[in-house]
Amino acid sequence: MKKILFFAICLFAAYTASAQGYYGPPRHRPRYREDRRERPRQRQDDFYRVRVGVTAGLNIANTIDANNSNFSSDAIASFNAGLTLDIPIAYPISFAPEILYSGKGYAANTDYGRFTQRTNYIDVPLLLKVKLAPNFNFLVGPSINFLTSTSNKYETGFQTDYEHFYNNRGDQTDISGVIGLSVDLSRNIELRGRYNIDLTSNSPNNDSYLPNYRNQVWQIGLGFKFQ
């Protein structure tokens, strides 16, 4: 997993350097007269700039059982944060890969008390971004997710027990689907909303007593872009 993350970070840096040099500053035609279409043209010029950014926001996470439709769980709150990249392809489509820390998990009432599981992931969404309107974007694509740690909490009413697991081998990888919207509040700030659900079922640490679950996460946050 460390090699994959290192490669992803290098990919971010390489794309930024090469794309900035390829696209360069937007070219402007000689200005012979006042053109009322100048502002829309400027927005399209801005589209063809590679943008690096950071993001942070709130996760509302729970799970569904892949083998039991009657299984239900309570949502827990966590957060997400990371790096973003926006690479224009052809107007109005761009490629938007990211590297995010994302907290997930769920809570449930059992016959033995309250159980809460929190999982920490490094997510690498590989998204296609479509500009539907000047300040309105649609995003869709897969995400490769690497489990880093798991924390289980058992509350029986008399005592509380904790278990912690760390995935140092990087052998727990999930694939999820992402769909979302973003609104450009300004040239450098966007409001982001996402829905993320696992496409592959998993059971962390191969614990047979845990449900064969799929994470589902609602995300909302802000993104900050730099030229």
Number of C-alpha atoms within 10 A of each C-alpha: 17 11 9 11 15 10 12 16 14 12 13 18 14 12 16 19 12 12 17 17 11 11 13 12 12 13 8 9 6 6 7 6 6 7 9 8 8 9 10 11 13 12 13 14 14 16 22 22 19 25 21 20 17 18 21 20 18 19 24 20 25 25 24 21 18 15 11 11 8 7 13 15 17 14 20 18 16 19 18 21 19 18 20 21 22 24 22 21 13 11 11 16 18 21 19 21 22 23 24 20 19 24 25 26 28 23 20 16 14 11 7 10 14 15 19 19 19 20 21 22 21 21 24 23 23 19 22 19 24 20 18 12 10 13 14 15 19 19 22 20 18 19 23 17 22 24 23 20 19 20 15 17 16 18 16 14 9 6 8 12 10 11 10 12 13 14 16 12 10 15 11 19 17 19 18 21 19 22 16 19 19 21 19 16 13 11 13 13 17 20 18 20 19 18 17 21 21 22 17 15 17 19 14 18 13 10 9 9 7 12 18 19 21 21 22 24 26 19 21 21 18 19 23 18 19 12 12
